[in-house]
């Protein structure tokens, strides 16, 4: 699909996984891994420094998630193609990735040849999505939580009290209580701990 070398950035916090992916992609004649980072908040600087064509990013990283890094890259360097890799095939992650501007969404255990082909396809303007995840996302439906409800649930995940959440989020305790109550009702669970668990399992947080 292209006659030139495709310059790739790998963002993955597990060094063994990152190095394995780099080695596998390095076997391709037309792909070169020119940069590797272990944190989501290092992606943009590395992408700028190495003038990359494609960024391959894990979702779970310190500093910023792959989805957050993808959104930042999409805004700052729109020509860079974005491939999200995940261990967790959660439908909500797929929706979030697509909304962040990702061009491809694949699970990490996909064959190396499939990953290399995805890199070529996104550079050619195609979108590549794991078919099983796509079907699951359609079956799951949209995330019912608002941005504010997700924010409060994320903050509540460590067991903070309403007063602590209110202070951290600069909201009143009553507002925090309302957001949590609405989220609990939408997810049809009994308490905030269950709400956090369900939302995480579905990839909505």
C-alpha positions in Angstrom: 0.0 0.0 0.0 3.0 2.3 0.4 6.5 2.3 -1.0 8.1 4.2 1.9 9.0 3.2 5.4 6.2 3.7 7.9 7.5 5.4 11.0 5.8 4.0 14.1 5.6 5.1 17.8 4.9 2.4 20.4 3.3 3.4 23.7 3.0 0.5 26.1 3.9 0.5 29.8 4.9 -3.2 30.0 8.5 -3.3 28.7 8.3 -7.0 27.7 5.2 -6.5 25.6 6.5 -3.2 24.1 9.8 -4.8 23.1 8.0 -7.9 21.7 5.8 -5.7 19.6 8.7 -3.6 18.4 10.6 -6.8 17.4 7.7 -8.2 15.5 7.0 -5.0 13.6 10.7 -4.6 12.9 10.5 -7.8 10.9 8.4 -6.0 8.3 10.3 -4.4 5.4 8.1 -1.3 5.3 7.7 -0.6 9.0 10.2 1.0 11.4 9.6 1.5 15.1 11.3 4.9 15.6 10.2 5.6 19.2 9.0 3.8 22.3 7.4 5.3 25.5 6.0 3.7 28.6 3.6 6.6 29.6 0.6 8.1 28.0 1.7 11.6 28.8 5.0 11.1 26.9 3.2 10.2 23.6 2.7 13.7 22.1 6.4 14.8 22.7 7.7 11.6 21.2 5.4 11.8 18.2 6.6 15.4 17.5 10.3 14.5 18.0 10.2 11.6 15.6 7.8 12.8 13.0 5.8 9.6 13.1 3.2 8.2 10.7 1.3 5.9 13.1 1.0 5.6 16.9 0.3 2.3 18.5 -1.0 2.7 22.0 -2.1 0.5 24.9 -5.2 1.7 26.8 -3.9 1.2 30.3 -0.9 3.4 30.9 0.4 5.7 33.7 0.2 9.5 33.1 -2.6 9.3 30.6 -4.6 6.4 29.1 -4.1 5.5 25.5 -7.5 6.9 24.7 -6.6 10.3 26.3 -3.3 10.3 24.5 -5.1 9.5 21.2 -7.4 12.4 21.7 -4.5 14.7 22.3 -2.6 13.4 19.3 -5.7 13.7 17.1 -6.0 17.3 18.1 -2.4 18.4 17.9 -1.1 16.1 15.1 -4.2 15.1 13.0 -2.1 13.6 10.2 -0.8 10.8 12.6 -2.9 7.6 12.4 -3.9 6.1 15.7 -4.1 2.4 16.6 -5.4 1.4 20.0 -4.3 -1.9 21.4 -6.0 -3.5 24.4 -5.9 -6.6 26.6 -9.5 -6.0 27.6 -12.1 -6.4 24.9 -14.6 -4.0 26.5 -17.2 -2.5 24.2 -17.1 0.9 26.0 -13.4 1.2 25.3 -14.1 0.8 21.6 -16.6 3.6 21.6 -14.3 5.8 23.6 -11.4 5.1 21.2 -13.4 5.9 18.1 -14.6 9.1 19.7 -11.0 10.1 20.5 -10.1 9.8 16.8 -8.6 6.3 16.7 -8.3 4.7 13.3 -8.0 1.2 14.5 -8.8 -0.8 17.6 -7.3 -4.3 18.1 -6.7 -6.8 20.9 -3.1 -7.5 21.8 -3.3 -11.2 21.1 -4.0 -10.5 17.4 -1.5 -12.2 15.1 1.6 -10.0 14.3 0.7 -10.0 10.6 -2.7 -8.6 11.4 -1.2 -5.8 13.4 1.3 -4.9 10.6 -1.5 -5.0 8.1 -3.6 -2.7 10.3 -0.7 -0.2 10.3 -0.6 -0.2 6.5 -4.4 0.1 6.2 -4.8 3.1 8.5 -2.0 4.9 6.7 -4.0 4.2 3.5 -7.1 5.9 5.1 -8.9 2.7 6.2 -10.4 2.0 9.6 -9.6 -1.3 11.3 -11.7 -2.7 14.1 -11.6 -6.1 15.7 -14.9 -7.7 14.5 -15.7 -9.4 17.8 -15.4 -6.1 19.7 -17.4 -4.3 17.0 -20.3 -6.8 17.4 -20.1 -6.6 21.2 -20.2 -2.8 21.1 -23.3 -2.7 19.0 -25.0 -5.2 21.3 -24.0 -3.3 24.4 -25.4 0.0 23.3 -24.2 3.5 24.2 -22.7 4.6 27.5 -25.7 5.9 29.5 -23.5 8.0 31.9 -22.8 11.6 31.3 -19.3 13.0 31.5 -20.0 14.4 35.0 -21.4 11.1 36.2 -18.3 9.3 34.9 -16.0 11.9 36.6 -17.7 11.5 40.0 -17.7 7.7 39.7 -14.0 7.6 38.8 -13.2 9.8 41.8 -15.4 7.7 44.1 -13.5 4.5 43.1 -11.0 4.9 46.0 -13.8 5.0 48.6 -13.8 8.7 49.2 -16.7 10.2 51.1 -19.2 12.6 49.6 -17.5 15.4 51.4 -14.1 14.4 50.1 -15.5 14.1 46.5 -17.1 17.5 46.8 -13.9 19.1 47.8 -11.8 17.4 45.2 -14.3 18.1 42.3 -15.3 21.6 43.5 -18.9 20.6 43.8 -21.4 20.7 46.6 -22.1 17.5 48.6 -25.7 17.5 47.3 -24.5 17.7 43.7 -22.1 14.8 44.3 -24.9 12.8 45.9 -27.2 13.5 43.0 -24.6 12.4 40.4 -23.9 9.2 42.2 -27.5 8.4 42.7 -28.3 9.0 39.1 -25.4 6.8 38.0 -26.5 4.0 40.4 -30.0 4.1 39.0 -28.8 4.1 35.3 -26.7 1.1 35.9 -29.4 -0.7 37.9 -27.1 -1.5 40.9 -27.4 -1.0 44.7 -24.5 1.2 45.5 -21.5 3.2 44.3 -19.0 0.3 44.5 -21.2 -1.8 42.2 -21.6 1.2 39.9 -17.9 1.6 39.6 -17.3 -2.1 39.0 -20.0 -2.3 36.3 -18.9 0.9 34.5 -15.3 -0.3 34.5 -16.2 -3.8 33.2 -18.0 -2.2 30.3 -15.2 0.3 29.6 -17.3 3.3 30.5 -14.9 4.9 32.9 
